[in-house]
Amino acid sequence: MTRSDLVEELAARFGQLTHRDAEFAVKAILDAMNDALVRGHRIEIRGFGSFSINRRPPRMGRNPRSGESVAIPEKRVPHFKPGKALREAVDQRTSEMQANEPKS
């Protein structure tokens, strides 16, 4: 699902929202999440999951073209951990889909 798909879904599901309002709502939520992660905060959405920042330590890598060693600096990267309800829903859905597949 893309951002525009999410806007379309919101506008379709809630008739009182115009397409423009739905677009504004999605942008506001994503901007707030972005700002929180940039500040180093953790975001938890019950039943869905949590977003946090993971630290990747500095390391030595290799340039694949020349084989030369390259120092890779420390990085901070966003990390998503799905909640229990989401994990169970995905697992149940994939189990149902596999059960309905024809055996060959």
JODATA-V753532 format. One record per backbone hydrogen bond with DSSP energy under -0.5 kcal/mol. NH is the residue of the N-H (numbers start at 1). CO is the residue of the C=O. If there is no record, write none. Layout:
# JODATA-V753532
nh:NH co:CO
nh:NH co:CO
This chain:
# JODATA-V753532
nh:6 co:2
nh:7 co:3
nh:8 co:4
nh:9 co:5
nh:10 co:6
nh:11 co:7
nh:12 co:8
nh:13 co:9
nh:14 co:10
nh:15 co:13
nh:17 co:14
nh:22 co:18
nh:23 co:19
nh:24 co:20
nh:25 co:21
nh:26 co:22
nh:27 co:23
nh:28 co:24
nh:29 co:25
nh:30 co:26
nh:31 co:27
nh:32 co:28
nh:33 co:29
nh:34 co:30
nh:35 co:31
nh:36 co:32
nh:37 co:33
nh:38 co:34
nh:39 co:35
nh:40 co:37
nh:41 co:36
nh:43 co:51
nh:45 co:49
nh:46 co:44
nh:48 co:45
nh:49 co:45
nh:50 co:81
nh:51 co:43
nh:52 co:79
nh:54 co:52
nh:54 co:77
nh:56 co:75
nh:57 co:55
nh:59 co:72
nh:61 co:70
nh:63 co:68
nh:64 co:62
nh:67 co:63
nh:70 co:61
nh:72 co:59
nh:72 co:70
nh:73 co:71
nh:75 co:56
nh:77 co:54
nh:79 co:52
nh:81 co:50
nh:82 co:80
nh:83 co:48
nh:87 co:83
nh:88 co:84
nh:89 co:85
nh:90 co:86
nh:91 co:87
nh:92 co:88
nh:93 co:89
nh:94 co:90
nh:95 co:91
nh:96 co:92
nh:97 co:93
nh:98 co:94
nh:99 co:95
nh:100 co:96
nh:101 co:97
nh:101 co:98
